[in-house]
Amino acid sequence: MTTVLEDPSLERHFKGHRDTVTSVDFNPNMKQIASGSMDSCLMVWNFKPQQRAYRFVGHKDAVMSVCFSPSGHLVASASRDKTVRLWIPSVKGESTVYKAHTATVRSVDFSSDGQYLCTASDDKTIKVWTTHRQRFQFSLNQHMNWVRCAKFSPDGRLIVSGSDDKTVKLWDKQSKECIHTFFEHGGFVNTVAFHPSGTCIAAAGTDSTVKVWDIRMNKLLQHYTAHTAGVNSLSFHTSGNYLITASDDSTLKVLDLLEGRLFYTLHGHQGPATTVAFSRSGEYFGSGGSDEQVLVWKTNFDQIDYNDVLQSHKRRSVSEPKPSISDMPPRSPHRSQTHTSPVTQHSRSELRNMSDRTPGVTDVGPALFTRVPVMLPLG
C-alpha cells in the first residue's frame, strides 16, 4: 500500500502562444489551464485529449497576468493596455472590461470568496474592485514605483504587494492602511504570495533571492539563494510544505520549507522561466517561459503513503510541545526525509518525445463578435 517518493514528471506541453508566456493558472475544476502572453492573448487549454484550445482575443497589448475565479466560472486577465477583462471561459468568448488603471496592469487576483478583485499597476497603485457589476472600491497608494504583484490573503482580510521600490507591503483591506513594510529585498520585487495558513508571505525578485516572512511577528524566517538570476514567479503548495519558483536562469526550483533547503531543480524551458503555479489541490503545477510554451507537471513528491497516515495518527495521540511562533505550520505530513540532497530533473528530452499532439486552437473574443453588454455570473 505504500508508494515510493517520486520526482515531478512532465505530463503535457501546450504550444500556441506567439510570444513569452507571462502567467498561468489552473481552473479549480482541473479541466483547464489558462495562460497569458506578450502576444496580447489569453489562452485556455483543455486537458481532455484532442479538445481544442481557446485563444481569447480582445486585449490591445500584452497580457501580464491571468487568474481563475474560485468557482472556475470566470477568468480574469490583466494587460499592458491598462485594462482588466473578465471572461467566461467558453467558445462564446464573452468578456467585460474594467478600465482599471492609468498604466500597465501587472497583476490580478480574486479573493477566496470570489467577490473581489485586486489589481496592481505601473501607476504605483493597487486597486480593489467588486466582481459583480465591476465596481471600483478603493485604491492603495503608498508604493513609490511600479507595483508588480498583489495578492489577497486566504481569509481576504489582507493584501500583500511587491514593487519596483524594492519593498513588500502588507495592507489591511478593511482599514485600507499599510500595516507593515518589508525592506529586505535588494532589487525589484516581481512576485508575492501568501502561505496557505495565512501566517506567512513569500516574495522574490531581481536580486535572485526568495524570502519568507512570518507576518505575525514581521520576522524574516527564511532566505533562499538557489537561483542564479532574477526570480519571476512563485507559488505555495496547498500543504504549505513547499514553495516553487520560476527564474530567468531557465529553471524551476522546489523549496522544502520545513527543512529550509532546495528540494528539486527542474529544467523544462528553453530560456527564462517566467511563471509557475500549483493547482488548487497541489497535485499538478504549470509553468510558462520565453520559449512560448505552457508545461504541466505532476507533483508526485507530495503524495501521502499509508505509513505516513499511520504515523500522523500516532502523533495525534501523543501530546506535543507548543509550537514556536516562528514555526511554519504544515497542513499535511512531510515526506521529504528520504531525499538527502537536491534533485535535478531534466525534461527537455521528454518534451521532444511526448506523444500528445498540440491541440487545434479556436480564436474567440470580442474582436470577432458584435459587442454587446455581458452580465457575468458571480465568481
Stockholm file with secondary structure:
# STOCKHOLM 1.0

chainA/1-379         MTTVLEDPSLERHFKGHRDTVTSVDFNPNMKQIASGSMDSCLMVWNFKPQQRAYRFVGHKDAVMSVCFSPSGHLVASASRDKTVRLWIPSVKGESTVYKAHTATVRSVDFSSDGQYLCTASDDKTIKVWTTHRQRFQFSLNQHMNWVRCAKFSPDGRLIVSGSDDKTVKLWDKQSKECIHTFFEHGGFVNTVAFHPSGTCIAAAGTDSTVKVWDIRMNKLLQHYTAHTAGVNSLSFHTSGNYLITASDDSTLKVLDLLEGRLFYTLHGHQGPATTVAFSRSGEYFGSGGSDEQVLVWKTNFDQIDYNDVLQSHKRRSVSEPKPSISDMPPRSPHRSQTHTSPVTQHSRSELRNMSDRTPGVTDVGPALFTRVPVMLPLG
#=GR chainA/1-379 SS CCCCCCCCEEEEEEECCSSCEEEEEECTTSSEEEEEETTSCEEEEECSTTCCEEEECCCSSCEEEEEECTTSSCEEEEETTSEEEEECCSTTCCEEEEECCSSCEEEEEECTTSSEEEEEETTSCEEEEESGGGCEEEEECCCSSCEEEEEECTTSSEEEEEETTSCEEEEETTTTEEEEEECCCSSCEEEEEECTTSSEEEEEETTSCEEEEETTTTEEEEEECCCSSCEEEEEECTTSSEEEEEETTSEEEEEETTTTEEEEEEECCSSCEEEEEECTTSSEEEEEETTSEEEEEECCTTCCCHHHHHHHHHHHHSCCCCCCTTCCCCSSCCCGGGCCSCEEEECHHHHHHCCCCCCCEEEESGGGSCCCCCCCCCC
#=GC SS_cons         CCCCCCCCEEEEEEECCSSCEEEEEECTTSSEEEEEETTSCEEEEECSTTCCEEEECCCSSCEEEEEECTTSSCEEEEETTSEEEEECCSTTCCEEEEECCSSCEEEEEECTTSSEEEEEETTSCEEEEESGGGCEEEEECCCSSCEEEEEECTTSSEEEEEETTSCEEEEETTTTEEEEEECCCSSCEEEEEECTTSSEEEEEETTSCEEEEETTTTEEEEEECCCSSCEEEEEECTTSSEEEEEETTSEEEEEETTTTEEEEEEECCSSCEEEEEECTTSSEEEEEETTSEEEEEECCTTCCCHHHHHHHHHHHHSCCCCCCTTCCCCSSCCCGGGCCSCEEEECHHHHHHCCCCCCCEEEESGGGSCCCCCCCCCC
//
